Amino acid sequence: MFQVELEDGTCLDAYKHRWTRCYFHLSQGGRAYSYVWRDDDHRDASYREIEPDAAIQAVFADWECCSPTVTERTALRVALRKARAK
């Protein structure tokens, strides 16, 4: 969807899931990030590094409403296993 350059020079690529509409932010080095609001007015936000499996889980948190297929469920389990192994 877009790229972001952090203050330290890290470049992030933002991917949006087509069903959940949630973003997955991944550095070019393979690290995962979360976009975090710092205040209730949503005027101040930043990115923080998170575990890859937590980033994947966040993107797919509400995907049950989309009736994923057995193949899609299996692919998610495999992706989570690989992310945890790193």
matplotlib code that plots the C-alpha trace (Angstrom):
import matplotlib.pyplot as plt

x = [0.0, 2.8, 6.2, 7.3, 10.7, 11.3, 13.4, 16.3, 16.2, 14.4, 12.1, 8.8, 6.4, 2.7, 0.5, -3.3, -5.2, -8.0, -10.6, -9.7, -8.4, -5.7, -2.2, 1.0, 4.2, 7.4, 10.9, 13.1, 15.2, 12.2, 11.2, 7.6, 6.1, 2.9, 1.4, 0.6, -1.5, 0.1, -3.0, -6.8, -7.2, -5.2, -2.9, 0.4, 1.4, 4.5, 5.7, 7.1, 8.8, 6.8, 7.3, 6.4, 3.8, 2.1, 1.9, 0.4, -2.1, -3.2, -3.9, -6.0, -7.7, -11.2, -11.0, -13.4, -16.3, -14.8, -15.3, -11.7, -11.2, -9.4, -6.4, -6.3, -6.5, -3.6, -1.6, -2.1, -1.0, 2.2, 3.0, 2.6, 4.8, 7.5, 7.3, 7.7, 10.7, 12.7]
y = [0.0, 2.4, 2.9, 4.6, 5.7, 5.8, 8.4, 5.9, 5.3, 2.0, 1.6, -0.2, -1.6, -1.5, -4.3, -4.3, -7.6, -7.6, -9.0, -7.7, -4.4, -4.5, -3.5, -5.5, -3.4, -5.1, -3.7, -4.5, -6.5, -8.7, -7.2, -6.6, -3.3, -2.1, 1.3, 2.7, 5.7, 7.5, 9.6, 9.3, 12.0, 10.0, 13.0, 11.3, 7.9, 5.9, 2.5, -0.1, -3.3, -6.5, -10.2, -11.4, -13.9, -11.1, -9.0, -11.9, -12.6, -9.0, -8.9, -12.1, -11.4, -10.9, -13.0, -15.6, -13.4, -13.9, -17.7, -18.7, -22.0, -25.0, -24.2, -20.6, -21.7, -24.2, -21.4, -19.2, -21.9, -22.5, -18.8, -18.5, -21.5, -20.1, -16.7, -18.2, -20.3, -17.2]
z = [0.0, 1.0, 2.4, 5.6, 6.7, 10.4, 12.2, 12.4, 8.6, 8.7, 5.7, 6.3, 3.7, 4.6, 3.4, 3.9, 4.1, 1.6, 4.0, 7.4, 6.1, 8.8, 8.0, 8.3, 8.5, 7.6, 7.4, 4.4, 6.8, 7.8, 11.1, 12.0, 13.3, 14.8, 14.4, 17.9, 18.9, 21.8, 22.8, 22.8, 20.2, 17.6, 16.9, 18.0, 16.7, 16.1, 15.0, 17.5, 16.6, 17.6, 17.2, 13.6, 14.9, 16.9, 13.8, 11.8, 14.5, 14.6, 10.9, 11.0, 14.4, 12.8, 9.7, 10.8, 9.5, 6.0, 6.2, 5.4, 3.6, 5.0, 2.7, 4.0, 7.6, 7.0, 5.3, 8.4, 10.8, 8.7, 8.5, 12.3, 12.9, 10.6, 12.3, 15.8, 14.7, 13.7]

ax = plt.figure().add_subplot(projection="3d")
ax.plot(x, y, z, "-o")
ax.set_aspect("equal")
plt.show()
